[in-house]
Amino acid sequence: MTAAELPSSFSELKKLKFLWITASNLNGEIPDTIGEMEALVHLDLSINNLTGKIPSSLFMPKNLSIVYLFRNQLSGEIRRVVGALNIDVIDLSYNKLTGSIPDDFGRLRNMTGLNLFFNQLSGKIPDSIGRLPSLVVL
Protein backbone atom coordinates (compact mmCIF):
# COMPACT_ATOMS: atom_id res chain seq x y z
CA MET A 1 0.00 0.00 0.00
CA THR A 2 1.30 3.46 -0.90
CA ALA A 3 1.53 6.06 1.84
CA ALA A 4 -0.73 9.11 1.56
CA GLU A 5 -1.07 12.46 3.28
CA LEU A 6 -4.23 13.88 4.76
CA PRO A 7 -5.25 16.64 2.32
CA SER A 8 -5.75 20.14 3.71
CA SER A 9 -8.81 20.36 1.45
CA PHE A 10 -10.64 18.17 3.97
CA SER A 11 -11.31 21.40 5.87
CA GLU A 12 -13.90 22.18 3.19
CA LEU A 13 -16.02 19.29 4.48
CA LYS A 14 -18.01 21.58 6.77
CA LYS A 15 -20.74 19.02 7.55
CA LEU A 16 -18.48 16.01 8.13
CA LYS A 17 -19.01 14.60 11.62
CA PHE A 18 -16.85 11.45 11.56
CA LEU A 19 -13.33 11.44 10.15
CA TRP A 20 -12.17 7.87 10.63
CA ILE A 21 -8.98 6.98 8.79
CA THR A 22 -7.31 4.46 11.05
CA ALA A 23 -4.51 2.10 9.99
CA SER A 24 -4.45 3.58 6.49
CA ASN A 25 -0.75 4.29 6.01
CA LEU A 26 -1.17 8.07 6.35
CA ASN A 27 2.06 10.00 6.68
CA GLY A 28 3.10 13.64 6.90
CA GLU A 29 1.59 16.21 9.20
CA ILE A 30 -1.98 16.78 10.26
CA PRO A 31 -3.01 19.94 8.39
CA ASP A 32 -3.60 22.97 10.59
CA THR A 33 -6.87 23.46 8.72
CA ILE A 34 -8.35 20.46 10.55
CA GLY A 35 -9.89 22.85 13.05
CA GLU A 36 -12.03 24.35 10.30
CA MET A 37 -14.14 21.18 10.16
CA GLU A 38 -16.90 22.80 12.21
CA ALA A 39 -19.22 19.79 12.56
CA LEU A 40 -16.50 17.28 13.47
CA VAL A 41 -17.51 15.05 16.38
CA HIS A 42 -15.25 11.99 16.00
CA LEU A 43 -11.63 12.18 14.82
CA ASP A 44 -9.72 8.92 14.45
CA LEU A 45 -6.34 9.07 12.71
CA SER A 46 -4.81 6.34 14.86
CA ILE A 47 -2.32 3.67 13.79
CA ASN A 48 -0.69 5.64 10.97
CA ASN A 49 2.68 7.30 10.42
CA LEU A 50 1.66 10.90 11.05
CA THR A 51 4.52 13.17 12.11
CA GLY A 52 5.01 16.71 13.34
CA LYS A 53 3.16 18.63 16.00
CA ILE A 54 -0.49 18.41 16.90
CA PRO A 55 -2.00 21.44 15.13
CA SER A 56 -3.08 24.30 17.36
CA SER A 57 -6.50 24.23 15.67
CA LEU A 58 -7.19 20.55 16.43
CA PHE A 59 -9.37 21.20 19.48
CA MET A 60 -11.36 24.04 17.88
CA PRO A 61 -14.50 22.24 16.61
CA LYS A 62 -17.07 22.87 19.34
CA ASN A 63 -18.79 19.48 19.02
CA LEU A 64 -15.62 17.40 19.01
CA SER A 65 -16.02 14.55 21.47
CA ILE A 66 -13.57 11.78 20.44
CA VAL A 67 -9.90 12.31 19.49
CA TYR A 68 -7.89 9.20 18.63
CA LEU A 69 -4.34 9.96 17.47
CA PHE A 70 -2.61 6.98 19.09
CA ARG A 71 0.18 4.97 17.46
CA ASN A 72 1.64 7.67 15.24
CA GLN A 73 4.92 9.56 15.32
CA LEU A 74 3.57 12.89 16.56
CA SER A 75 6.05 15.07 18.44
CA GLY A 76 6.22 18.35 20.31
CA GLU A 77 4.03 19.52 23.13
CA ILE A 78 0.35 18.76 23.59
CA ARG A 79 -1.64 21.81 22.57
CA ARG A 80 -4.07 23.57 24.85
CA VAL A 81 -7.77 22.92 24.47
CA VAL A 82 -9.22 25.89 22.59
CA GLY A 83 -12.91 25.43 21.92
CA ALA A 84 -13.98 21.81 22.20
CA LEU A 85 -15.19 21.53 25.76
CA ASN A 86 -17.41 18.51 25.08
CA ILE A 87 -14.57 16.05 24.59
CA ASP A 88 -15.25 12.61 26.06
CA VAL A 89 -12.04 10.77 25.13
CA ILE A 90 -8.53 11.84 24.10
CA ASP A 91 -6.04 9.12 23.18
CA LEU A 92 -2.57 10.40 22.27
CA SER A 93 -0.70 7.30 23.45
CA TYR A 94 2.22 5.73 21.58
CA ASN A 95 3.64 8.92 20.09
CA LYS A 96 6.74 11.04 20.77
CA LEU A 97 5.03 13.89 22.60
CA THR A 98 7.07 15.98 25.04
CA GLY A 99 6.45 18.65 27.64
CA SER A 100 3.76 18.67 30.27
CA ILE A 101 0.08 17.79 30.30
CA PRO A 102 -1.92 21.00 29.77
CA ASP A 103 -3.74 22.14 32.90
CA ASP A 104 -6.76 23.13 30.85
CA PHE A 105 -7.55 19.45 30.18
CA GLY A 106 -9.14 19.81 33.61
CA ARG A 107 -11.83 22.01 32.01
CA LEU A 108 -13.15 19.05 30.00
CA ARG A 109 -15.98 18.21 32.41
CA ASN A 110 -17.36 15.41 30.18
CA MET A 111 -14.04 13.61 29.74
CA THR A 112 -14.22 9.92 30.61
CA GLY A 113 -10.84 8.85 29.19
CA LEU A 114 -7.40 10.40 28.79
CA ASN A 115 -4.64 8.16 27.41
CA LEU A 116 -1.17 9.65 27.19
CA PHE A 117 1.07 6.64 27.89
CA PHE A 118 4.17 5.73 25.85
CA ASN A 119 5.24 9.33 25.22
CA GLN A 120 8.09 11.42 26.61
CA LEU A 121 6.03 13.69 28.85
CA SER A 122 7.46 15.44 31.88
CA GLY A 123 6.10 17.15 34.96
CA LYS A 124 3.17 16.19 37.09
CA ILE A 125 -0.43 15.38 36.28
CA PRO A 126 -2.30 18.66 36.82
CA ASP A 127 -4.49 18.81 39.93
CA SER A 128 -7.41 19.97 37.76
CA ILE A 129 -7.54 16.52 36.10
CA GLY A 130 -8.07 14.95 39.51
CA ARG A 131 -11.29 16.95 39.84
CA LEU A 132 -12.92 15.71 36.62
CA PRO A 133 -16.28 14.20 37.65
CA SER A 134 -16.63 11.68 34.79
CA LEU A 135 -13.04 10.49 34.32
CA VAL A 136 -12.80 6.69 34.51
CA VAL A 137 -9.59 6.03 32.50
CA LEU A 138 -6.28 7.86 33.02
N, C-alpha and C positions, 0 to 999 in steps of 0.2 A: 504494500500500500504506500502511495506517495504522501509525503507530509504536506499539510496545507496550513495556511494562516487564517485566522478569523478576520474576515473583511470588515473594514471600518464602515462600510455601507450598511451593515446590519443596524446601525443607529437609526436608519430610515424606517425600520419596522416599528412604528409607533404603537401598534396595537398588540404586538407580540407579548405574550404572558409567560411562556415557557421556552427558554433557550437551553436545550439539553443536547450537548455534543460531548458525551463522555467516551473515553477510549477510542478516539477517532484520529489519532496521530496528528493533532494540531500542534504547530510550533509557532515560534515568534512571540510577540507581546500581545497582551490583551489591549485592544484599541482604547484610547482614552474616551472615545465617543460612546462607549458602552453605557455610560450614565444617561445618555439621551434617549434610551429605550424606556419611555415613561410608564408603560403598562407592565413592565417586567415584574414578575412575581417569583419565578423559580429560575435560578441560574446554575447550571451544572456544566462545568468545563473540566471536570475531574479526569484523572488518568490520561493525561496528554503530555506534551513536552513544551508547555508554555513557559516562557522565560521573562525576565525583566521584573519591573515593579508592579504591584497592584495599582491600577490607575486610581487617581484621586477621585474620579467621578463614579467609581464602582458602586458606592453605597448611596447614590443620589435618588434612584427611583423610589418614590414614596411607598409603593406597595410591595417592594421587595421583601420576601419572607424566607427564602432558602438560598444560601450561597455555598456551593460545593466547588472548591478549587483544589481539592486534595490531589496528591500524587502528580505534581508538576515540578517545575524547576524555578518557581517564582522566588525572587530575592528582594532585598531591601526591607524597609520597615512596613508594618501593617498600618494602613491609612486609617485616619479617624472616620467615624461614622458621620456622614453629612446630613442626609435627609431621611433615610430609611429607618424609621424607628419601630417598624412592625416586624423586624427580622426574628424568625423563630430559631433558625439553625445557621451557624457559620462553621464550615469545615475547611481549614487552611492547612491541615496536617500534611506531612511528607513533602515539604518544600524546603527552601533555603532562606527562610525569613529571619531577619535579625531585629535587634532593638527590643523595645518593651511592648507589653500588651497595652493598647490605648485604654485610658481610664474611662473614656466615654462609652465603651462597650457596656458599662454599668447602667447606661440610660436605656438599654434595650429591654424594656420591662416584659416583653413577650418571649424572650429568648429561653428556649428549653435545652439547647445544645451548643457548646463552643468547643471545637476540637482544634488544638494548635500543636499537637505533639509532633515529634520528629522534625523540628526546626532548630534554629540557633538563637532562640530568644534569650533575653537577659532581663534581670530585674525581678520584681515580685509581681504576683497576681494582684491587681488593684482591689482595694477594699470594696469598691462599688460593685464588683462582680459578685462578691459574697452576699450582697443584699438583693440579688435578683430573685423575685418571688417564684418564677416558673422554671428555673434552671435545674435540670435533672442530670445532665452530662457535662462534665468539665474535664 
